[in-house]
Each structure stands twice: as C-alpha cells, then as structure tokens.
C-alpha cells in the first residue's frame, strides 16, 4: 500500500503536489472556468493537487487532508473531467510533448502490444475471469505503447479473454487518434 505524502516546505503542502514547472505545463491543458453558474471557490492548482494526492497515496476520498478542497468538490471535479475526456486530452498532449522533446515525431509510426494477467482478490468487484494458460484468476491488461514506452491505448478485460480478442478491443477506433501508426509488434505466444 502506498505511503501517504508527508508535509514539506516551499509552497507545496505535500511531495505529491505539483511543482511550478509541472503546473506551468498542466494548467493550459485544463478546462477554463465556466462563464455561467457559480464561480470556482477553490484555486484550480489546489484542486488538482488534491486529485494527485488521492492518486499517489491510494487513499479514499474521505481521507483527503483538510488543507485541500472538500472531498465532494475534489471527487466531483475528477469525475466530470473523466466523463468529458479531460484526462485523455491531457495524457495525449503530454505524450506528444515528450515525443517531441525526444526528437521524435509527435505521432508514432510503430507500437508494441502486449497483455498481462493479474490476480485479483475475492473482494474485488467488477471484471474477473480465469486465464487457464497462466493459471491466474482475475483481470487481463492489454496495452499498446509507442517505441518510447508511452501509453497509446489500454483495455482491461476478464482474464479469460484471448489475446486476439483483447487486441481487437485495443485497436478499435485507434486509426483516427494515431494516423501515422503503421507497424505494431506483438508477442507471438
């Protein structure tokens, strides 16, 4: 289980809070405040730091420290952004920036596909199955990454889903998002 962040100095409350440089990259990618309705009552950076605190520590929303906005505000923001695709757009913009910084084209022309079966506990709800080949009861992660290892697509299925079926799900609708993608390496086993 991840350890909670501990308080630090220099303007941030916890080590998982965004640095000024990180905030400068992320802030332009986030939605502007709505023109209508109630104005934001919490600074956007503090709200994002609260989301990252929950992500980094793995704590429940109700354990969010008092220094951050109320848990309902933080969770509602996270959920709205997830449903509107904000996190997907942020991920895509940052992935493209990393590729450009590495001297590569922003859109990859080659990728690598693989899957991994992961054991789940009895209490975990949702997707489960039994992978007879790996003898694992749980879920299977199907990943597509570029040649730098940056995530392009991910699907989570029951562990009994074949690699071929998982690959089809992974690639559905990918062409408009990755127009230069021509070559995909996959594990043959």
Buried (B, 14 or more C-beta within 10 A) or exposed (E): EEEBBEEEEEEBBBEBBBEEEEBEBBEEBBEEEEEEEEEEEBEBBBBBBBBBBBEBBEBEBEEBBEEBBBBEBBBEBBEEBEEEEBBEBBBBBBBBEBBEEEEBEEBBBEBBBBBEBBBBEEEEEEBBBEBEEBEBBBBBBBBBBBBEEBEBBEBBBBBBBEBEBBBEBBBEEBEEEBEEBEEBEBEEE
